[in-house]
Amino acid sequence: MHASANTTPREESGTALSCTSCGLYGICFARRLGVDDGATSPVVDRADTAIAPGRPLPGTWSERLFVLRSGALKRCRYTRSGEEVIAGFHFPGETLGLEEPTAATEQYVVLEKAHLCHIRWSRVDELMGEDPAVRDAVSRMLREELAACRERLLRACRGSARQRVAALLLDLAARRRRRSLEADRIRLPMGRREIAAYLDVTIETVSRTLSQFRRSGVIELRGRQLRLLDEPALAEIAEWGEDARLCG
């Protein structure tokens, strides 16, 4: 991964991702590789060819640790009847491949044109043995990812449909905030069908809930351009399922 952010691809929303916002930053630069020491080979491989929307992540992703530089992905699998089950969404700066797939049909599928960096797990093991800074960076990354996944799972599976939708919007805002982007302005890379499959509700329920939030002044929604107008109200809905403006 290069140190300069000038050549970094841009998100569909038009905001570039810098290396300092990347989930692999601690591995790439723990020993200042590629920055000041004149290293000729980067620690992480940078794939400059974009992956088109609708395409799965190529290769055996369980053998590599990936980071998304731009675009958006969904992690999904399909039942015998062809029903899609979505386990999560991924955005620039976030790592992929931290866990083994739970089913043979499980895969990452591109939602918006994506660019990736990747490193083999065998190389990660070597770096961890060579440098305590890398070992600490990987340990911190795993702890943070585990905590974030557990929180998302709890929020996505508990409460009413209203609570689940509110929690998802708050999560999207929090993830943008961690990347130093505007947290209240979100371009949704996923459609209502993907949101419904992730939250285990119907498409009609997602549409009705978003419309209710919009009418109450909690959000502004134009197509897939979302603006959070009242994040505290969303937090109250996510926690209790109620907000004074939505009652009655």
C-alpha positions in Angstrom: 0.0 0.0 0.0 1.5 3.3 -1.0 2.0 6.1 1.6 0.5 8.8 -0.6 -3.2 9.3 -0.7 -3.0 11.3 -3.9 -3.5 8.1 -6.1 -6.1 6.5 -3.8 -9.4 5.7 -5.7 -12.4 7.6 -4.6 -15.6 6.4 -3.1 -18.8 6.7 -5.1 -19.7 9.5 -2.7 -16.5 11.3 -4.0 -14.4 11.1 -0.8 -10.9 9.6 -1.0 -9.7 7.1 1.5 -6.3 7.8 3.0 -3.9 5.1 4.2 -4.2 6.4 7.8 -7.9 5.5 7.7 -7.2 2.0 6.6 -7.6 -1.1 8.7 -4.2 -2.4 7.6 -2.3 0.8 8.4 -0.7 -0.8 11.5 0.7 -3.6 9.4 1.8 -1.5 6.4 3.6 1.1 8.4 4.4 -0.5 11.8 8.0 -0.5 10.7 7.7 2.6 8.4 8.0 0.3 5.4 7.6 2.2 2.1 7.7 5.5 3.9 11.3 6.6 4.8 13.5 3.5 4.7 13.5 3.1 0.9 11.8 -0.3 0.9 11.2 -1.4 -2.7 8.5 -4.0 -2.0 5.3 -3.0 -0.2 4.1 -5.2 2.7 0.6 -5.3 1.3 -0.3 -5.9 -2.4 -2.4 -3.2 -4.0 -4.8 -4.3 -6.7 -5.3 -1.4 -9.1 -8.0 -3.1 -11.2 -11.5 -2.3 -9.9 -14.1 -5.0 -9.3 -17.4 -4.2 -10.9 -20.7 -4.1 -9.0 -22.4 -7.5 -8.8 -19.1 -9.4 -9.0 -17.9 -11.6 -6.1 -14.5 -11.1 -4.4 -12.1 -13.2 -6.5 -9.8 -16.0 -5.2 -9.8 -17.8 -1.9 -10.4 -14.9 0.5 -10.0 -17.0 3.6 -6.3 -17.3 2.7 -5.8 -13.5 2.6 -6.5 -10.5 4.7 -8.1 -7.8 2.5 -8.9 -4.2 3.1 -11.4 -2.2 1.0 -9.9 1.0 -0.4 -13.0 2.2 -2.2 -16.6 1.1 -2.9 -18.8 -1.2 -0.8 -19.3 -4.9 -0.4 -21.9 -7.2 1.2 -21.1 -10.5 2.8 -23.8 -13.0 1.9 -24.7 -16.6 1.2 -27.7 -18.3 -0.4 -30.1 -21.0 0.9 -31.1 -24.1 -1.1 -34.2 -22.2 -2.2 -32.0 -19.3 -3.5 -32.9 -16.9 -0.8 -30.1 -14.4 -0.1 -28.9 -14.1 3.5 -26.8 -11.0 4.2 -24.3 -11.1 7.1 -23.0 -7.6 6.8 -21.8 -4.7 4.7 -18.3 -3.4 4.3 -16.9 0.0 3.5 -13.5 1.7 2.7 -10.9 1.2 5.4 -12.5 -2.0 6.7 -10.8 -5.4 6.7 -12.2 -8.6 5.2 -11.2 -12.2 5.7 -10.8 -12.1 9.5 -12.9 -15.3 9.8 -13.5 -18.5 7.9 -16.7 -18.7 5.8 -19.5 -20.4 7.6 -20.9 -22.0 4.4 -19.6 -23.1 1.0 -21.8 -20.5 -0.8 -20.7 -17.6 1.4 -19.0 -14.8 -0.4 -18.3 -11.1 -0.6 -20.2 -9.4 -3.5 -19.5 -5.9 -4.7 -22.2 -3.3 -4.3 -20.2 -0.3 -5.6 -17.1 -0.5 -7.8 -14.4 -1.7 -5.4 -10.6 -1.4 -5.1 -8.7 -3.7 -2.6 -5.4 -4.2 -0.9 -4.5 -7.7 0.4 -1.8 -9.7 2.2 -1.5 -13.4 2.7 -2.1 -14.6 6.3 1.2 -16.5 6.1 2.9 -13.2 5.5 1.0 -11.7 8.4 2.3 -14.5 10.7 5.9 -13.8 9.6 5.6 -10.1 10.3 4.0 -10.8 13.7 7.0 -13.0 14.6 9.5 -10.4 13.4 8.1 -7.2 14.8 6.2 -6.7 18.1 4.6 -3.5 16.6 2.9 -5.6 13.9 1.8 -8.2 16.4 0.2 -5.5 18.5 -1.4 -3.9 15.5 -3.0 -7.2 14.4 -4.1 -8.0 18.0 -5.8 -4.6 18.2 -7.4 -5.0 14.8 -8.9 -8.4 15.8 -10.2 -7.1 19.1 -11.8 -4.0 17.6 -13.4 -6.0 14.8 -14.8 -8.7 17.1 -16.3 -6.0 19.4 -17.8 -4.2 16.4 -19.3 -7.3 14.8 -20.8 -8.4 18.1 -22.4 -5.0 18.6 -23.8 -5.0 15.0 -25.2 -8.5 15.4 -27.0 -7.6 18.6 -28.5 -4.5 17.1 -29.5 -6.2 13.9 -31.2 -9.1 15.6 -33.0 -7.5 18.6 -36.1 -5.4 18.9 -38.7 -4.2 16.4 -38.1 -3.4 12.8 -38.1 0.3 13.7 -35.3 -0.4 16.2 -33.3 -2.4 13.7 -33.5 0.2 10.9 -32.5 3.0 13.3 -29.6 0.9 14.6 -28.4 0.3 11.0 -28.4 4.0 10.2 -26.6 4.8 13.4 -24.0 2.2 12.6 -23.4 3.5 9.1 -22.9 7.0 10.5 -20.5 5.7 13.2 -18.4 3.9 10.6 -18.2 7.1 8.4 -17.2 9.1 11.5 -14.4 6.6 12.2 -13.0 7.4 8.7 -13.2 11.1 9.3 -16.1 11.5 6.9 -19.3 13.4 7.3 -21.4 11.1 9.5 -24.7 12.8 8.9 -24.6 12.5 5.1 -24.6 8.9 3.8 -25.0 7.5 0.3 -26.6 4.1 0.8 -24.7 1.5 -1.4 -27.3 -1.1 -0.7 -31.0 -1.1 -1.8 -34.0 -1.8 0.4 -33.9 -5.5 -0.6 -30.4 -5.9 0.9 -31.4 -3.9 4.0 -34.4 -6.2 4.4 -32.2 -9.4 4.0 -29.7 -8.1 6.5 -32.3 -7.1 9.2 -34.6 -10.1 8.5 -37.6 -8.0 7.7 -39.6 -7.4 4.6 -38.8 -4.9 1.9 -42.2 -3.2 2.6 -41.3 -2.8 6.3 -38.0 -1.2 5.4 -39.7 1.3 3.0 -42.5 2.0 5.5 -40.0 2.6 8.3 -37.7 4.9 6.3 -40.8 6.9 5.1 -41.9 7.2 8.7 -38.5 8.5 9.8 -38.6 11.0 6.9 -42.0 12.3 7.7 -41.1 12.8 11.3 -38.1 14.8 10.5 -35.5 12.3 11.7 -33.9 11.8 8.3 -33.9 13.3 4.8 -34.0 10.7 2.0 -33.7 11.3 -1.7 -33.1 8.2 -3.6 -30.1 6.6 -1.9 -28.8 10.0 -0.5 -29.5 9.9 3.2 -29.0 12.7 5.7 -29.4 12.2 9.4 -31.3 15.2 10.8 -31.7 14.1 14.4 -29.2 11.4 15.5 -30.2 11.5 19.2 -33.8 10.7 18.2 -32.5 7.8 16.1 -30.5 6.6 19.1 -33.6 6.8 21.2 -35.6 4.7 18.7 -32.8 2.2 18.4 -32.7 1.7 22.2 -36.4 1.9 23.1 -38.3 1.6 19.8 -40.1 4.9 20.5 -39.6 8.6 19.9 -42.2 11.2 20.9 -42.7 12.4 17.3 -43.4 8.9 16.1 -46.0 8.1 18.8 -49.6 8.3 18.0 
